[in-house]
Amino acid sequence: MPDRPPAAATPLPGLSSREAAELLARDGPNQLPGSTPKSTAAIVREVLTEPMFLMLLAAGGIYLTLGDRGEALFLLGFVFVVIGITLVQERRTQRALESLRDLSAPRALVLRDGAEQHIAGRDVVCGDVLVLHEGDRIAADALLLDGQLEVDESLLTGESVPVAKLPDDASGQRLYASTVVTRGVGLARVCATAGRTAVGSIGADLAATEAPPSPLQQRSRRLVRALGALALVLATAQVLLGWWWNGRPLLDSLLSGIALAMALLPEEIPVILTVFLALGAWRIAQLKVLTRRITAVETLGAITVLAVDKTGTLTQNRMAVAELATPALHWRAEGAGELPEDFHRLVEFAMLATPGDPFDPMEKAIQQFGHDWLRGTEHMHDGREPVFEYALSGEILAMTRVYATSAPYRHLLATKGAPEAVADLCHLDEARRTAIRAQVEALAESGLRVLAVARGHWAGASGQALAWPPSQHDFDFEFLGLLALADPPRPEVPEALAQCRSAGVRVVMMTGDHPATARAIARQVGLSDRPEALTGDELQALDDTTLRERLRRVDLCARLKPAHKLRLVQLLRADGAVVAMTGDGVNDAPALKAADVGIAMGERGTDVAREAAALVLLKDSFAHIVAAIRQGRRIDDNVRKATRFVFAVHMPVVALALAPTLLHWPALLLPVHIVLLELLIDPACSIVFEAEPEAADIMRRPARPVDDSPFAPGALLLPMVQGLGIAAVLLAAQAWLQAQGWSVAQGRAVVLGALVPCVLLLILAHRDPAQPPWRRGPTPNPWLLPMAAAMGLLLAAVLILPGLRQLMGLAGAGLPTLAAVAAVLALCLAWLELLRLAARRRVRARPWR
């Protein structure tokens, strides 16, 4: 099957840009029914059904019943503040997700204004001529005009066997949107777009399908449900104790119970995950790495093995023919002024074995080399098309193109491929094979990619497809020689590999190249100091247990087929590794799906590989993968910091809401105070911690275990002890003040006046647990000073403004009150510092955070 669209009988210039613009305006974009951004009304409706909002309404109603209109209006007014904050967060997250969708939108290659153009899939219109290659996802329903294709239509039919498509076959001419070209190339004219396509009929179902929640989101939902149930039980107990045991009025007891429930509900946890993961994916996109599945952001911080291809990832993907070798001669391109006649036949058949307009960089290099050195000779055959082709396969790592000749029933064969495969096709004796292996080893040890070339003749009836032999082994070939192609390593790779080593991320090269080539490139970039390489043939002979043991000692895997990569990924994962893998071809899709994080090449990858992957490199460079891992670790760190802060800051609030009932004290914290604190806690979680810069040692510590949850009891123990210690200090201060004869309003002023700055102390304590709260990090957080200023202004307003002070039930902030607040803050700071020093050994023993 040809690798390029044959020239059509009638020129196909496609549409003009003006015609395409008019059709796009008339028919609309080529998009299936999709999920639209959440409307403002929907966001408001969600807020109105939140438990926190319902409790605010209940508290406001009770205040109105008691005649406290000021408190009621404050609480009900806070509803609008909550709606405003939620709208800002939702819009911020939505903008990040929309940016990702724009980047990940499918693209199409079309003929416009007589030239090939890559355009967004949404801009394809009826009448466009699509240029289709292997691995492309078809952008719209179309009619095949030229070429031969095999198409996977399982999305529509459920049948996994590819369907053959021919332009002169009425039943096989139709191509359908969203199906995948698995083989061949062709030209097709678009006849239907968007909802008018065959797949458009199921578009509504696709739009209604939501991505499943990530493991972290599932854990957080279970935690929030459990804490919600606990809040309901404790709040009910609080009401009953206050009413029956303390003899308080029922409405006052209800207010205390509502305050406790509000303090217990960690409503910030879902906000943290939604905002951090969405904005994290957007930040990763700025590093030229597109996140197709948000769940991959979680896993980036846990990657322990990075399985990468050599070509285009570790190397520059700028292939050039560097050396030629025949059984008797050797030629080097560097410094050469001419190509000796002895090598013309080798280059001629290398070109014949290569498509005239190739996509693969290696084949482009072969065609470019031939045009540079054979121009003007009889060895050039531009425009000559094969009548049949044997594609590269997992069984034979070589491809053969069959050409008709002037003699009837006689055909010319041109073959290129892996040297051992071509030598096998030529049926060479062992002495010749040994000599070729020595030549290949010598070339590959210089980091060159080596191909062998052969020619052959075959007599058969032209045009009878069924008469073609079933295998390339059925021909007789003559071995012509070797081509060695150079692809220099990317200059940034050694530094990126050094970062991986220091971060505990093992890099495994998985390539189809010769083992000596893999070793040479690995040596040049510093990938591994272990020279042993595992080949596909060796891998196939090993059982899973032996292969798993061997993989622990090998960093280079060569001469691999796609099925080998899939097996290696599965065994690495079975051995406990968290695997990220790169791939670009149709056959790489199973391995990309099997990896914890599949990474597709965006510049040279197929649509199928991109859709199977969780991440897509917008620039095919290993350094960008490492940068994404670094960013993933930063996001993971910040999720953990924010989660620890939430639990730490809720502990004193819960204690101050619950303890007065148990101690027969008047209530210290009421719903109005909880609302005030939520005004500080929510932005701290969704803004301050999300913007926290990466830690200095982020790539100098091992990856966290994949099952290490930020909600695990061990991770939350220290924050809860921090919060309980602050609560103990505040309650002790209240007890002492009561003993000194201070009023409830005076004591509440001291407690609230100290609790608000404690929120800031806890933010500082959780930014970097290794440093004292007062020490600034090397990279400042841009939101920290605005947050501190907002806290200061809010506290000053509450303590100074008479109306607001009365609303909060506080006494005036005189010098004794300020002195008491300062003393309590000093004790809280001392408590946090003592805990930090005591926990340093634990942090060192457990290097991830």
N, C-alpha and C positions, 0 to 999 in steps of 0.2 A: 504494500500500500504506500503510495507516495507520501513524502513528508512535507510537501508544500502544495498550495493550490495550483493546479495546472492553469495555464492561460486559458481564459474563457474564449469561446468562439466569437462572442461579441464583447467589446470592451465594457467593463463595469465601473464607471467612475463613481457610482454612488450618488448620494444627494449633494447638493451644494450647502454651504453653511446657512445661507438665507432660507432655503427650502426647509432645512431641518429645524430652524428656529420657528418658522411659521407652523410646522406640524406639531412641534412641542407645545406652542401656545394653544393650538386647537385641541389636541388630544390630552394634554396634561403629561406629567412625568410618568416614566415607566416604573411605577412602584405598586407593589401589591398592597392591599389594605393592611395598614400597620397600626401599631399602638401610637396614639397621639399623646403629647405631653399632658400630664395631669392638670386639669383646669383649676382655677382659683376656687370655684365653688366646691369641687371635689376635695380640695385640701381643707377648706373650712369645715366641710361635712365630717371629714376624718377627725379634725380637732374636737368638734362638738361631741363626738362619741368616745373620746379618750376618757379613761377612768379619772385622770387628773382633773379634766374639765368638769366631769360630773361631780367630783368632790368639791370643786370650787363653787359650783352652783348650789350644792347642798349647804356649804358653809355660808355663802352669801344669803341664802334663804333664812338660815338660823339667825344671822346677824340682824336681818330685817325684822324677824319675829321678836328679837330682843330689843328692837328699837335703835340699834347701832347702825344708822344709815351710812356713816362715813366708812366703817369697815366693810359694809356690804358693797358700796360703790367701788371701793378700792379692789376688792376681790373680783367683782364683775368687770371692772375696767381692765384688770390683768388678763382677762380672757382675750381681749383685743391685742394685748402685748404678745401673748402666746401665739395667737394666729399670725401676727406680723413676723415673729421670729421663725415660725414654721414655714411661712411663705418664702422668706429669704433663704432658709436652708434648702427648701425644696427646689427653688429656682436655681440656686447655686449648683445643686446636684444635677438637676435636669440639663443645665448648660454643659456641664462636663460630659454627661452621657450623650448629648446631641453631638458634641464635638467628636466623640469617639465613633458615633454612628456615621458621621460624614466621612471620617477617615477610612472606616471599614466598608463603605458602600462598594458593591461590586463594580468592576470596570469592564469595558468592552472595546474590542479593536474593530473599527469600522472604516469603510472607504468613504471619504468625504472630500469634495473638491479634487477628486482624482488621486488622492493620497491616503495612506493608512494613518489613522489617528486613534489614540487611546482616549476614550471619553468615559464619564461616569455612566453606569448602567441606567440610571434614572433619566439620562438624556437621550437614550435610544428611541427612535421614532419609526413609525411604519414607513417602509421604503428604504431604510438604511441597509447597506450591504455589510454583513458581519464577516470578518475574517476569523475562522475558527481553527484552533490547534488542539493537540492532545492536552487534556487537563483543563480546558476552558469550561466554565459553566455558561450555558447559552443564555443570553440576556433577555430574549423575547421569542415568541413563536415565529418561525421563519420557514421558508422553502429553500431547500438545498439547490443551488444553481450549478455548482461545479465541485469536483473533488469526491472523495470517498471517506465516509466516517463510520465509526462504531460509537454508539451513544448509550450511556447508562440511563434508562428511563424508570428506574426503580421507585423514584419519588412519586411517579404517577401510577405505575402499574404494579409495583411490588415485586416485579421480576428482576433478579440480579444479573441475568445474562444480558450483555450489551446487544443492542439492535443495530444491524447494518443499515446504512443510509446511502442511497444512490440518487443522483439527480434525475435519472430517466425512469425511476420507479415511482409510479403514482402513489403507492401505499407507503413507500419508504422515503419519500421526498420531504415529508413534513418533520420539522424539528420543533421541540417544545421548550419553552422557557424553564429555567432552573434545572434542566437535565445536563449531564456532563459528557463531554467528548472524551472517550477513553482511548481512541486511536484514530490516526489520520488527520487530514487537514481539508478545509473546504471553504467555499464562499456561499453565503445564504442571504436571501432578501427577507427582511422583517415584514410579517403580515399581521401581527397583533401584539399589543403591548399591554402592560399593567393588568387590570382586572379582566380584560378581554382575552387573555391567554388561557390555555387549558388549566394551568396551575392557579389561575385567578379564581377559579370556582372553589378552591379550598383555601383561598387567601384569608377568608374570615376566620376559619379554624386556626390558621397559623397565627393570625393576629391575637387571637384569644389565648394562645399558648404562652404561658409565662415561664421564664427560666426558674428552675428549682432553687430554693435557698441554699446557700453555701453551708458547709459543716459548721462554720463559726456562727452564722446566723441561726442555724438550728439550735446550737447550744445556748445562744443568748435568749432565744424565745422560750426554751425550757426553763432557763434561769428566771426570766421575768415572770413567767406563769407561776413558778414556785414561790417567788417573793411576793407576787400579788396575792396568792392564797394565804401566805403568812401574814401579810398586811391586814387582810380581812379578819383573820382570827384574832390577831393582837389588838386591832382597833376595836373589835367587838368586846374583847376582854377589858380594854381600857374604859370603854363606855360603862360597862357593868360595874367595874371596880369603882370608878368615880362616882357613879350614881348610888350604888348600894353601900359601898364600904366607906367612902369619904363623905357621903351625904351631900354631894354637889347637886345643883339643879340638873335636870335631864338635858336641857339644851346646852349647858356649859360642858357637860360630859360628852355630848355628841361632838362639840367643837374640838375637844381634846382628842377624841377618837379619830376625827377626820384629819387633824394635824399629824397624828402618828401614822395614819395610812399614807398621807402625802409624803412623809419623811421616808417611809419604807420603800415606796415605789421607785425603782431605778429607771425612770423613763428615759434617762440619757443613753442607756446602753444601745437601744435600736438606732438612735441618732448617730452614735459614734460609728457603728458599723456601716450604716448607709452612706454617711458623708465621707468617712475616711476611705472606704473602698472605691467609691465613685471618683472622688477627687484624686485618690492615689492612681487610679487608672489614667486619669487625665494627665497627671504629672509624668507618668511613665511614657505617655504618648509624646511628651515634649522631648524625650530621649530617643525618638525615632523607633519606639517599640509600641505597637498597637495592641491593646488588650481586647480580644474578642469575647472573652468570658471573664466577668468580674471576679469569679471565684479563684482565678489564677493568681490574683494579687495576693491572696492569703498564702498560697503555696510557695510563692517566690522566696519568702524568708526562710523556708525549710529545706530548700534544694541542697542535696549533698553530692549528686553526680550530674555532670553536664556532659551529655553525649553529643558530639558535634561532628559534622562533616568537615572535610578538609577544604574542598574547593569552594571559594567564595566566602567562607566563614573565617578560616584561619589565613587563607590566601586572598589575593586581590581580585581573583576571577578575571584576570587579564591575560588570557592564554596567548602564547606565541610559540611557533615552532622554533626550537633552539638547536636541535641536532637531528641528523639523519644517519642511519646505519644500514648497510646491506651486509650480507654474509662476508664480504671481502673489504668493504670500504667504510670510512667514517667521515662525516662532514659537519662542521660547526658554523652556525649562521653568524655569530659574532665576528666582525672584521672581514667577512667573506665578500668578495667582489662579484662572484658569479657562482652559479650552481652547475657542477660538472654534469655532463650528459649521462653518466652512469646512474644518477639519481632521478632523472626526469621521469622514468617509468614508475618509480616508487611514488613520486608526488602526484603524477597523473591519476593513478588508481586510488590514491588516498582521496583525491577530489571526487572521482566518480563514485566512491563509496560514501560520499557526504552529500546531503541535500544542497542544492544550489543557493537557497536562501535560508540558511539554518538559524535556529534559535539558540542552540547550545553554544556557549563560548568556545569550547574546544573545536567544534566543527567550524565555527566562524574563523578561528585561527588557521585551520587547514585551508579553507577557501582563500583567505587573504594571502597566505604564504604562496599558494599556487599561482594566484594572479600576479603577485609581485615577481616571482622568479620564472614563470613559464609563459609570460605574455609574449605573443608573437610566434609561438612554436606550434607544432602540430599536435602537441599534447593537451591543448586547451579544448574543452567541450562545453562551453557555456550554452545553456538552453537545452541540452540533451536530457531527456527524462527517462527514467526506468520504466519498464513494462511490468515489473514485479519486484517485490522486496521481501526479504526475510529480516524481520526486526530483531533487535537485541532482546534476549530473553534470559530468564534465570537459568535455563539449561545450557545455553550457548552464549558466552559473553562476546559475541561478534555479530555484525550485521552485514548482509549481502544485498547488493542492488543489481538487478538483472537488466541488461540493455539489449535491444534488438540490434542486429548488424545488417550490412548490405546483403549478406548471404542468407538465403531462405533457411528457416528453421535453425539458424545458428545464433547463439546468444553469448554475450560477453558478461562476465561476472566480476564485480569489484567488491572486495571484502576488507573490513577493518575491525579491530577489536582488541581484546586482551591478548598479549603475545602467546600465552599458553593455549588459549582457545583457537587462535588462528593457526598455530603450529599443529594443533590436533586436526584441524580441518585439512591441512596440507599433507597429513599422513607422513610426517617426517620421521626418519629413524632416530634412535636415541642419541647418536653422536651429533646430529644437526640440532636436536632439541637442547642438548647440553651447551652447545656453542651459543645458541640464541639466549638461553637463560643467563649465561655469563655476560653477554652484551646488555641484556635488560638490567641485570643487577648493577652493572657499572653505571648505566645511565640513571637508574632510579636512586642510587646512593647520592647523586647530586641534587636530589629533590625534583627530578623531572618526571613527568607523567608519560608513560611509554605506551604506544599503540603499535600493533603490527598490521601490515598491509599484504594482501594477496590478490592474485587474479586467477580467473578460470574461464573455461569455455564449456558450453553445453548445447547439445543439439536436441531440439524439441519443437513441437508444433506451436508456432506463435499465436498468441491470443486465446489459447484454450487453457483457461485457468485451472481446470481440473487436472491438466497434464503436468503441472509443476510438481517436482519432487517434494515430499512432505518435510524434508529437513535439509539443512545446509551440508550435512554429512554425506548426502547423496551426490555431491559434486566432487570433482578433482580440482584442487587449487595448486597454484605455484606461489611459494613464499617469495615476496619481493624485498622486504626489509622492515625497518623500524623507524617510527617518528617519535621524537622526544619533545614534549611541550613543557615550557617553563611557565610557572604561575607563582610569582614571588609572594612571600608572606606579607601580611599587612603589618606596617611598622608599629601599630599600637597593640598588637597581640601579646608580645612578651610581657608588657606591663600588666595587661588584663589577666594573663595567666598567673602572674605573681600575686595579684590580688586574690584570685581564686584559691591559691595554695594557702595564703595567710588566713582566708576565710573558711578553710576546711572544706572547700568544694573541690571534689576530684573531677578532672576533665578527662574524658575518654574519647579518643578519635575513632569514628566509625566511617570508613571510606571504602569505596570500590577500587581504589588504586592498589598498585603493587606494594607489598610490605616494605620494600627498601625505600620507595618514595615516601611512604608514611613515616618511616623512621627518620629520613632526612629532614622532612618538614618539621617533625616533632623536635628534632635536635636544634634546628634553626630558631624556632620560636620558644624553646625551653618548656615544652609541654610535659615531658617526662624524662627522668633519668634511667628508666627501665627500658632496655632495648628490645625486649621480647615483644613479638607481634603475633596476634591470633588471626589466622586466616579463615575464610568462609568454609573451605574444605575441611580444615581441622575441626572447626565448630560443629560441622554436620556429623562428624564421626563421634562426638562426645555426648554422653547422656547428661541430663540436667544437673545432677549432683556434681559430676566431675567438672562440667563447664562453669558452674557457679563458683567452685573452688578456684578454677583457673582464672576467672574474671577478677578475683581479688588481687591477682598479681600482675595483671596485664592492663596497660593503658592504651594500646594501639590495636585496633581491629581492622584488618585490610581484606581486600577482595571479597567484600560483603555484598550479598544480594538483599533486597528489601525484606524478605522473609527472615533472614538472619538478624537484621536490625530489630525486628519485632520480638524475636526470641530473646535477644540480649536485653532489651528493655524490660521484658517480663521477668527475666531472671534477676536482673539488678533490683527490681522492685521487690521480688520475693525474698531477696537477701536483706531487706530492710532499708534500701536506699530510696531517697526521694529524687526522681529522675526528671530532668529536663532534656529534651531532645530536639535537634534541628532537622528539618527535612524540606525538600522542595518539589519532589515529583509525585505523580499519582500513586505510585507504589509505596511511597513513604507514609501515606495517610493512616494505615493501620497502626504503625509504630508511633506516629504522632498522637493518635487517640489513646494508645496504651500507656504513654508516658504520663507522669503526674502533671507536667507542663509541656505541651507540644509547642514548638516554636517553628513557624514557617518562614521561609525566605520570601520577603515581599518583592524584591527586585527581579528574581529569576524563578520564583516558585509558581506552581500551578494554582488555579482556583481551588482545586480539590484539596491540595495540601494546606492552603490558607484556611479553608473552612474546617478542616479537621483539627487545626491547631488552636491553642488557647491564646497564644501571642503571635504576632506577625512583625517581623523586622522590616521597617520601612527603609532601612539601609542595611544591607547584608554584611554585618561586621560583628565579629566576636565581642569586641569591646562594648557594643551596645547591649549584648546579652548580659554581660557582667554589670553594666550600669543599671539594667533593669533589676537584677538581683539585689544590688545595693539599695535601690529605691524600695524594693519589696521589703527588705529588712527594716528600712526606716519606717515604712507604714506599719509593719508589725510591731516595732518598738512603740510607736505612738499610740496604737490601739491599746497596747498593754499599759502604757502610762496613763492614758485617759481612763481605762477601766479601773486601775488601782486607785486613781484619784476619786472616782465616783464612789467606790466603796468606803474609802477613807473619810470623805467629806459627809457621807450620809450617817456614819456612826454617831458623831456628836449630836446631829439633828435628831436622830431616833432616840438617843438616850435622854436628851433634854425634853423631848415630847412625852416619854414614858415614865421617867423617874419621879417627877412630881406626884403622880398618882400613887405610886408605891410608897413614897415618903410622906404622904399627906401634906404636900406643899401646894400652894397655888400654881396654876399652869404657868410655865415659863415661855413656851413657844406655842403660838396660836397659828391658825391658817394664814393670817396676814404676814407673819414672820417667815413661814415656809415659802410663801410666794416671793417675798423679798430675796431669800436665799437662792431660789430657783432662777431669779434674774441674773445671778452671778454664776451659778453652776453650769447652766446650759451653754452660755457662750464659751466658758472655759473649756468645755468638752469639745464642742463642734468647731471652734475657731483657734483657740490658743494651742491646744495639743496637736491639732491637725497640722498647724504650721511649724511645729517644733522641728528644728534642723536635725540632721543625722548625728549620731554619737561619733566621737573621734575614733573609737575602736570598732566601728560597725563591720568592717571587713577584716578585723583581726581576731575574731572569735568564731567558734564553730556555729553551724546552723542550729537553730532550735529543733528539738524533736518534733516530728509532724503532728504527734498527738498531744503536744503540750498546749493546753488551752489557757487563755488568759483568765478564764473563769474557774480554773482548778482551785480547790481549797488552799493548796500550798502557795499559789501565786497571790491569793487574796488575804492570807493570814497577816502578813506584816502591815498592809494598809488598814486592815480592821483594827489591829492593835494600836496603830497610830491614832485612828479616830477615837477609839475607846479611851486612850490615854488623855486626849484633848477633852473628851467628855468628862472624864474623872476630874480633871483640873477645873473645868467650868462648874461642875456640880459642887466640888469642894469649895470653890470661891463663893458660890451662892449660899452654901451652908454657913460659911464664916460670916458673910455679910448679914445673913438673917440673925446670927448670934450677936452681931454688933448692933442690931436694931435698925438695919436699913429696911426701907419699905420694899414691897414687891416691885414697884415701878423702878426704883433705884437699882435693885438687884438685876432686873431684866435688862436695864440699860447697860450694865457692866457685862452681862452674859452676851447680849447681842453685839455690843460694841467690841467684844473680843472675838466672837465667832466669825464675824465678817472678815476681819484681817486673817483669821486662821484659814479661811478659804484660799487666800493668796499664799499663805505659808505652805499649804498642802500642794498647791500648784508648783511652787518652787522646789519642794521636797521631791516631787515625782518627775520633774524635768530630768534630773540626773541624780539617781539615788547614791552615786559615789561621791557627790560633792555636797558641802554644806549649803543650806537654802540661800544664804546671802552671797554666795560666790557666783559670779557671772560666768557662763560658758564661753568658749572661744567664738561661737557663732550666736549672735543674739536672736531671740524670737521677736519678729516684728510686731506681734500682738500683745506682748507681755506688758509693756509700759502703758498702752491704752487701757488694758484690763485693770492694771493697778490704779490708774487715775480714775476710772469709772467706779471702782470699789470705794476709793477715798471720797469721791463726790457723793456717792449714795449714802455712805455712812455719815458724812457730815450733814447731809440734808435730813436724815432721820433723827440725828441727835440735836440739831440746832433749830430747824424749822418747827415752830410750835404746833401747827396743825398736823403735820406729819408725825411729830413726836407723840401727840395725843392719840392719833390714830393707832400707833404702835403700842400704846400703853407704857411709854417710857418716861422716866424722870429727866430733868434737865442735866446736861453734861457739865457739871462743875469740876473744879480741880480734883476733889476726892474721887469722883467717878473716873476721870481720865487717868489718875494715878493707879486706881484699881485695875482698869483695863490694861495699862502698861505692864503691871505686875503679872497679870494672868497671861498676857502674850509672851512675856519673858519665860514663864514656866512652860508654856506650850512649845516654844522654840527649843528650850532645853530638852524637853521630852523627845521631840523629833530628832534632835541631834544625837541624843543617847541611843535611840533606836537605830539610827543610821550607822553609828560606830559599831554597835553590837551585831548588825547584819552584814558588815563588810566581808566577814569570812564566808558567809553563806552565798553572797553574790559572787565571790571569787571561785567558789566551788561549783557554781552553776553559771557559766559565762554568758549564756543568752539571757535577755531581759524580757 
